[in-house]
Amino acid sequence: MSKEQSALEARARRVAEKNGYMAVKSTKRTLSVDNGGGFLLYELATNRVEAGERYDMSAEQIIEFFEGI
């Protein structure tokens, strides 16, 4: 993973945290129907999955999700 990609993922996590959410990246090595290898976004107050139920969100999508708020 490049430094640019690591920085983008860290930024996505920070943006989510500032808004009361947690962005979690999949740690599984093998991809499946239920694991796209990306991020899952859930709300910390309710533990409700907000987006990326199948770990299918990219860091860019996490950031864009909060730009509208």
C-alpha contacts under 8 A as a table, 3 or more apart, distances in Angstrom:
res1	aa1	res2	aa2	distance
1	M	5	Q	6.38
1	M	6	S	6.77
2	S	5	Q	5.26
2	S	6	S	6.30
3	K	6	S	5.03
3	K	7	A	6.06
4	E	7	A	5.13
4	E	8	L	6.17
5	Q	8	L	5.04
5	Q	9	E	6.20
6	S	9	E	5.18
6	S	10	A	6.18
7	A	10	A	5.06
7	A	11	R	6.11
8	L	11	R	5.04
8	L	12	A	6.23
8	L	59	A	6.39
8	L	60	E	7.55
9	E	12	A	5.05
9	E	13	R	6.32
9	E	59	A	5.30
10	A	13	R	5.12
10	A	14	R	6.24
11	R	14	R	5.05
11	R	15	V	6.12
11	R	63	I	7.82
12	A	15	V	5.22
12	A	16	A	6.20
12	A	23	A	7.25
12	A	59	A	5.49
12	A	60	E	7.26
12	A	62	I	5.80
12	A	63	I	5.40
13	R	16	A	5.18
13	R	17	E	6.14
13	R	22	M	6.76
13	R	23	A	5.34
13	R	24	V	7.83
14	R	17	E	5.07
14	R	18	K	6.16
15	V	18	K	5.25
15	V	19	N	6.57
15	V	63	I	6.63
15	V	66	F	7.31
16	A	19	N	5.31
16	A	20	G	6.47
16	A	21	Y	4.87
16	A	22	M	5.64
16	A	23	A	6.14
16	A	41	L	7.94
16	A	62	I	7.37
16	A	63	I	7.69
16	A	66	F	7.41
17	E	20	G	5.14
17	E	21	Y	5.04
17	E	22	M	5.64
17	E	23	A	7.70
18	K	21	Y	7.38
19	N	66	F	7.83
20	G	43	E	6.18
20	G	44	L	5.82
20	G	45	A	7.23
21	Y	41	L	6.76
21	Y	42	Y	5.52
21	Y	43	E	4.31
21	Y	44	L	5.16
22	M	41	L	5.76
22	M	42	Y	5.45
22	M	43	E	6.35
22	M	44	L	6.38
23	A	39	F	6.19
23	A	40	L	5.73
23	A	41	L	4.62
23	A	42	Y	6.71
23	A	62	I	7.68
24	V	39	F	5.35
24	V	40	L	5.25
24	V	41	L	6.42
25	K	37	G	7.27
25	K	38	G	5.54
25	K	39	F	4.30
25	K	40	L	6.35
25	K	55	Y	7.03
26	S	35	N	7.31
26	S	36	G	7.97
26	S	37	G	5.34
26	S	38	G	5.80
26	S	39	F	6.25
26	S	40	L	7.69
26	S	55	Y	6.26
27	T	37	G	7.44
28	K	31	L	7.25
28	K	35	N	7.80
28	K	37	G	7.10
29	R	37	G	7.81
31	L	34	D	7.90
31	L	35	N	5.45
31	L	36	G	5.76
31	L	37	G	6.21
32	S	35	N	4.98
32	S	36	G	6.53
33	V	36	G	6.94
33	V	54	R	7.57
34	D	54	R	4.79
34	D	55	Y	7.32
35	N	38	G	7.69
35	N	54	R	5.12
35	N	55	Y	5.34
35	N	56	D	6.99
36	G	54	R	6.12
36	G	55	Y	5.12
36	G	56	D	4.68
37	G	55	Y	5.82
37	G	56	D	6.49
38	G	55	Y	4.74
38	G	56	D	4.90
38	G	57	M	5.28
38	G	58	S	5.61
38	G	59	A	7.88
39	F	52	G	6.28
39	F	55	Y	4.64
39	F	56	D	5.93
39	F	57	M	4.84
39	F	58	S	6.04
39	F	59	A	7.12
39	F	62	I	7.95
40	L	49	V	7.43
40	L	51	A	6.23
40	L	52	G	4.49
40	L	53	E	5.91
40	L	54	R	7.01
40	L	55	Y	4.75
40	L	56	D	7.01
40	L	57	M	6.50
41	L	49	V	5.98
41	L	50	E	5.62
41	L	51	A	5.23
41	L	52	G	6.04
41	L	53	E	7.73
41	L	62	I	7.67
42	Y	47	N	6.01
42	Y	48	R	5.42
42	Y	49	V	4.16
42	Y	50	E	5.04
42	Y	51	A	6.98
43	E	46	T	5.81
43	E	47	N	5.26
43	E	48	R	5.44
43	E	49	V	6.49
43	E	50	E	6.58
44	L	47	N	5.17
44	L	48	R	7.58
49	V	52	G	7.70
49	V	53	E	6.59
50	E	53	E	7.69
51	A	57	M	7.68
52	G	55	Y	5.01
52	G	56	D	5.10
52	G	57	M	5.21
53	E	56	D	7.13
57	M	61	Q	5.95
57	M	62	I	6.80
58	S	61	Q	5.15
58	S	62	I	6.47
59	A	62	I	5.14
59	A	63	I	6.46
60	E	63	I	5.22
60	E	64	E	6.20
61	Q	64	E	4.98
61	Q	65	F	6.00
62	I	65	F	5.13
62	I	66	F	6.89
63	I	66	F	5.57
63	I	67	E	6.52
64	E	67	E	5.06
64	E	68	G	7.24
65	F	68	G	6.45
65	F	69	I	7.87
66	F	69	I	5.30
